Amino acid sequence: MTTLTPDRTSVVVRRPGPQELHPVRTHRRRRALELSLAAAVPLVLILLWQLAAAQAWIDDRVYPAPSTILADGWDRAAAGDLWPDVWATLKRVLAGYAIGTAAGYALGLLMGSLSLVRAALEPSLDALYVVPKLALLPIFLNMFGLGEGPQVALVAATVFFFVWISTMSAVIAVPTGHRDAGRVFGASWWQMFRHVLLPASLPSVLVGARIAAGVAVLVIVASEQIAATNGLGHLIFDSRALFQNDVMFVGIVCVAVLGVLFSELVRIVGRLLTPWAPRDRGRGQS
């Protein structure tokens, strides 16, 4: 609002709003609204899908109702038919993710710290990055044969590039002033890494790691279609070939749940490792 002083000068006065007067209450209301919207949107879509199947607006033989998918998934889980495929996919993702993350972080840190190493390796890695990772599956089959090796290697190769790029970029982006301060205090290479490069770059590295977690689930599903006899990817495409569309959707739902849980696990670990970093959810978000 605008007021006039005794000397007829205009002064703009801003009264505190609810966020300033009651920050905790405002945050809780905002958080409740966000959670309500997050739950309401998929719930409405599922209800519309159920209604469309019940009213025969869609062919429920091709697009089974959510209630049918839920019942079939429950029956398969209770009978123990679903868990072997879930476990097969999960162990491939975890193994490949661990290998790819470790290799990507180590090389990204090295290339981000040493410009000569970056100049030597970056063009070759950039060329490999643009190659669709599924195109590497025949090479991994030749290298490791049939079995778990090609699946794990494909996930590791996919994750590696995401973590490598995010790590190298984060290390390069560390302000020069931080590095200079470490040198002024006589920091060794280990002290420079531990007290300067690691805390400054880790939040951005973990963002790349979280993206890689979701992509790892996507690539393993496609890989299991081509070169696996079990796993959720094999379940989805094999069911489609046999016209068992309800089983196919059960597999798709399991993949979605697995991807969300894995990404959230990486997010939680990131929060624990970087308590100083801004949160991408929760207090402070408008």
C-alpha positions as CSV (number, residue, x, y, z in Angstrom):
1,M,0.0,0.0,0.0
2,T,1.0,3.6,-0.5
3,T,0.9,6.3,2.2
4,L,1.8,10.0,2.4
5,T,4.2,11.4,4.9
6,P,3.5,14.8,6.5
7,D,5.7,16.4,3.9
8,R,3.5,14.9,1.1
9,T,6.1,12.3,0.1
10,S,4.8,8.9,-1.1
11,V,6.1,5.9,0.8
12,V,5.4,2.3,-0.2
13,V,4.6,0.2,2.8
14,R,4.4,-3.6,2.5
15,R,2.4,-5.3,5.3
16,P,3.6,-8.8,6.2
17,G,1.6,-11.5,4.7
18,P,0.6,-14.9,6.1
19,Q,4.0,-16.5,5.2
20,E,5.8,-13.9,7.3
21,L,3.3,-13.8,10.2
22,H,2.7,-17.6,10.4
23,P,5.6,-19.4,8.6
24,V,5.1,-22.8,10.1
25,R,1.3,-22.8,9.6
26,T,1.8,-21.6,6.0
27,H,4.4,-24.2,5.3
28,R,2.1,-27.0,6.6
29,R,-0.8,-25.8,4.5
30,R,1.4,-25.6,1.5
31,R,2.8,-29.1,2.1
32,A,-0.7,-30.5,2.6
33,L,-1.8,-29.0,-0.7
34,E,1.2,-30.4,-2.5
35,L,0.6,-33.9,-1.1
36,S,-3.1,-33.7,-1.9
37,L,-2.4,-32.7,-5.5
38,A,0.2,-35.5,-5.8
39,A,-2.3,-38.1,-4.7
40,A,-5.3,-36.6,-6.4
41,V,-4.0,-36.5,-10.0
42,P,-3.1,-40.3,-10.3
43,L,-6.2,-41.2,-8.3
44,V,-8.5,-39.3,-10.7
45,L,-6.8,-40.8,-13.7
46,I,-7.2,-44.3,-12.3
47,L,-10.9,-43.7,-11.5
48,L,-11.4,-42.5,-15.1
49,W,-9.7,-45.6,-16.4
50,Q,-11.9,-47.8,-14.2
51,L,-15.0,-46.0,-15.4
52,A,-14.0,-46.2,-19.0
53,A,-13.5,-50.0,-18.7
54,A,-16.7,-50.4,-16.8
55,Q,-18.7,-48.4,-19.4
56,A,-17.1,-50.2,-22.3
57,W,-15.6,-46.9,-23.6
58,I,-12.4,-48.9,-24.1
59,D,-11.8,-52.5,-24.8
60,D,-11.0,-54.1,-21.4
61,R,-9.4,-57.0,-23.2
62,V,-6.7,-54.7,-24.4
63,Y,-6.7,-52.2,-21.5
64,P,-7.8,-54.1,-18.4
65,A,-9.5,-52.1,-15.6
66,P,-7.3,-51.1,-12.7
67,S,-9.3,-53.4,-10.4
68,T,-8.5,-56.4,-12.7
69,I,-4.8,-55.5,-12.8
70,L,-4.7,-55.1,-9.0
71,A,-6.5,-58.5,-8.5
72,D,-4.2,-60.3,-10.9
73,G,-1.1,-58.7,-9.4
74,W,-2.2,-59.7,-5.9
75,D,-2.9,-63.3,-7.0
76,R,0.5,-63.6,-8.7
77,A,2.3,-62.1,-5.7
78,A,0.4,-64.4,-3.3
79,A,1.3,-67.4,-5.4
80,G,4.9,-66.4,-5.6
81,D,5.0,-66.1,-9.3
82,L,5.8,-62.3,-9.4
83,W,8.7,-62.1,-6.9
84,P,11.3,-64.0,-9.0
85,D,10.9,-61.5,-11.8
86,V,11.0,-58.5,-9.5
87,W,14.2,-59.8,-7.8
88,A,15.9,-60.6,-11.1
89,T,15.4,-57.1,-12.3
90,L,16.3,-55.5,-8.9
91,K,19.6,-57.3,-8.5
92,R,20.6,-56.4,-12.1
93,V,19.8,-52.8,-11.5
94,L,21.6,-52.6,-8.1
95,A,24.7,-54.3,-9.4
96,G,25.0,-52.3,-12.6
97,Y,24.1,-49.1,-10.7
98,A,26.9,-49.6,-8.1
99,I,29.5,-50.3,-10.8
100,G,28.5,-47.5,-13.0
101,T,28.2,-45.0,-10.2
102,A,31.7,-45.8,-8.8
103,A,33.4,-45.7,-12.2
104,G,31.6,-42.5,-13.3
105,Y,32.3,-40.7,-10.1
106,A,36.0,-41.7,-10.1
107,L,36.6,-40.7,-13.7
108,G,34.4,-37.6,-13.4
109,L,36.4,-36.4,-10.4
110,L,39.7,-37.1,-12.2
111,M,38.7,-35.3,-15.4
112,G,37.2,-32.4,-13.5
113,S,40.3,-31.9,-11.5
114,L,43.0,-32.4,-14.3
115,S,42.5,-30.5,-17.5
116,L,45.0,-32.6,-19.4
117,V,43.1,-35.8,-18.6
118,R,39.9,-34.1,-19.6
119,A,41.4,-33.0,-22.9
120,A,42.6,-36.5,-23.6
121,L,39.4,-38.4,-22.8
122,E,36.4,-36.2,-23.2
123,P,36.1,-36.4,-27.0
124,S,36.1,-40.2,-27.0
125,L,33.6,-40.4,-24.1
126,D,31.4,-37.8,-25.8
127,A,31.3,-40.0,-28.9
128,L,30.4,-43.0,-26.8
129,Y,27.8,-41.1,-24.9
130,V,25.6,-40.4,-28.0
131,V,25.5,-44.1,-28.9
132,P,22.2,-45.6,-27.8
133,K,23.1,-47.9,-24.9
134,L,20.9,-50.8,-26.2
135,A,23.2,-50.8,-29.3
136,L,26.0,-51.9,-27.0
137,L,24.1,-55.0,-25.8
138,P,25.4,-57.2,-28.7
139,I,28.9,-56.2,-27.8
140,F,28.3,-57.2,-24.1
141,L,26.7,-60.5,-25.2
142,N,29.9,-61.2,-27.2
143,M,32.0,-60.3,-24.2
144,F,30.1,-62.0,-21.4
145,G,27.9,-64.5,-23.1
146,L,24.3,-65.2,-22.0
147,G,23.4,-64.7,-18.4
148,E,23.6,-61.8,-16.0
149,G,26.8,-60.2,-17.3
150,P,25.4,-58.4,-20.3
151,Q,22.4,-57.0,-18.3
152,V,24.6,-55.7,-15.5
153,A,27.2,-54.3,-18.0
154,L,24.4,-52.4,-19.9
155,V,23.1,-50.8,-16.8
156,A,26.6,-49.9,-15.6
157,A,27.4,-48.3,-19.0
158,T,24.2,-46.3,-18.9
159,V,24.7,-45.1,-15.3
160,F,28.3,-44.4,-15.9
161,F,27.7,-41.6,-18.4
162,F,25.1,-39.8,-16.3
163,V,27.3,-39.9,-13.2
164,W,30.5,-39.0,-15.1
165,I,29.0,-35.9,-16.8
166,S,27.4,-34.6,-13.6
167,T,30.6,-35.2,-11.5
168,M,32.9,-33.6,-14.0
169,S,30.7,-30.6,-14.5
170,A,30.2,-30.2,-10.7
171,V,34.0,-30.3,-10.1
172,I,34.7,-27.9,-12.9
173,A,32.0,-25.5,-11.5
174,V,33.6,-25.4,-8.0
175,P,34.5,-21.6,-7.6
176,T,38.1,-20.7,-8.1
177,G,38.0,-18.9,-4.8
178,H,37.3,-22.1,-2.9
179,R,40.3,-23.8,-4.5
180,D,42.6,-20.7,-3.9
181,A,41.5,-20.7,-0.2
182,G,42.6,-24.3,0.1
183,R,45.9,-23.7,-1.5
184,V,46.5,-20.6,0.8
185,F,46.0,-22.8,3.8
186,G,48.4,-25.4,2.4
187,A,45.9,-28.1,1.9
188,S,47.2,-31.4,0.5
189,W,45.4,-33.1,-2.4
190,W,43.4,-35.2,0.0
191,Q,42.4,-32.2,2.1
192,M,41.5,-30.3,-1.0
193,F,39.3,-33.2,-2.1
194,R,37.7,-33.8,1.3
195,H,37.1,-30.2,2.4
196,V,36.7,-28.3,-0.9
197,L,35.9,-30.4,-4.0
198,L,33.7,-33.1,-2.3
199,P,31.3,-30.8,-0.4
200,A,31.1,-28.3,-3.2
201,S,30.4,-30.8,-5.9
202,L,28.5,-33.6,-4.2
203,P,24.9,-32.0,-4.4
204,S,25.2,-31.8,-8.2
205,V,26.7,-35.2,-8.4
206,L,23.8,-36.7,-6.5
207,V,21.3,-35.1,-8.8
208,G,22.9,-36.9,-11.7
209,A,22.9,-40.1,-9.6
210,R,19.2,-39.8,-9.0
211,I,18.5,-39.3,-12.7
212,A,20.7,-42.3,-13.4
213,A,18.6,-44.4,-11.0
214,G,15.5,-43.9,-13.0
215,V,17.2,-44.5,-16.4
216,A,18.8,-47.7,-15.0
217,V,15.3,-49.2,-14.5
218,L,14.2,-48.1,-18.0
219,V,17.2,-49.6,-19.7
220,I,17.1,-53.0,-17.9
221,V,13.4,-53.4,-18.9
222,A,14.3,-53.0,-22.6
223,S,17.4,-55.2,-22.2
224,E,15.4,-58.0,-20.5
225,Q,13.1,-58.1,-23.5
226,I,16.0,-58.9,-25.8
227,A,18.4,-61.1,-23.9
228,A,16.8,-62.5,-20.7
229,T,14.5,-65.3,-19.7
230,N,13.3,-63.6,-16.5
231,G,12.8,-60.2,-15.0
232,L,10.0,-57.6,-15.3
233,G,11.0,-56.6,-18.9
234,H,10.7,-60.2,-20.0
235,L,7.4,-60.6,-18.1
236,I,6.0,-57.5,-19.9
237,F,6.9,-58.4,-23.4
238,D,6.3,-62.1,-23.1
239,S,2.8,-61.4,-21.7
240,R,2.1,-59.1,-24.6
241,A,3.1,-61.8,-27.1
242,L,0.7,-64.2,-25.4
243,F,-2.1,-61.6,-25.3
244,Q,-2.1,-61.6,-21.5
245,N,-2.6,-57.9,-21.2
246,D,-3.5,-57.9,-17.5
247,V,-0.1,-59.6,-16.7
248,M,1.6,-57.1,-18.9
249,F,0.1,-54.2,-17.0
250,V,1.1,-55.8,-13.7
251,G,4.7,-55.8,-14.9
252,I,4.4,-52.2,-16.0
253,V,3.1,-51.2,-12.5
254,C,5.9,-53.1,-10.8
255,V,8.5,-51.3,-13.0
256,A,6.9,-47.9,-12.1
257,V,6.9,-48.7,-8.4
258,L,10.5,-50.0,-8.5
259,G,11.7,-46.9,-10.4
260,V,10.0,-44.5,-7.9
261,L,11.3,-46.3,-4.8
262,F,14.8,-46.5,-6.2
263,S,14.9,-42.8,-7.1
264,E,13.5,-41.9,-3.7
265,L,16.1,-44.0,-2.0
266,V,18.9,-42.2,-3.8
267,R,17.2,-38.9,-2.9
268,I,17.1,-39.8,0.8
269,V,20.8,-40.9,0.7
270,G,21.6,-37.6,-0.9
271,R,19.9,-35.7,1.8
272,L,21.8,-37.6,4.5
273,L,25.1,-37.1,2.7
274,T,24.6,-33.4,1.9
275,P,22.7,-31.7,4.8
276,W,24.1,-28.4,3.7
277,A,22.6,-28.5,0.2
278,P,19.2,-26.9,-0.6
279,R,16.4,-29.3,-0.6
280,D,14.3,-29.8,-3.8
281,R,11.2,-30.5,-1.7
282,G,9.8,-29.3,1.5
283,R,10.5,-26.2,3.6
284,G,11.7,-23.2,1.6
285,Q,9.9,-24.2,-1.6
286,S,7.3,-21.8,-2.9
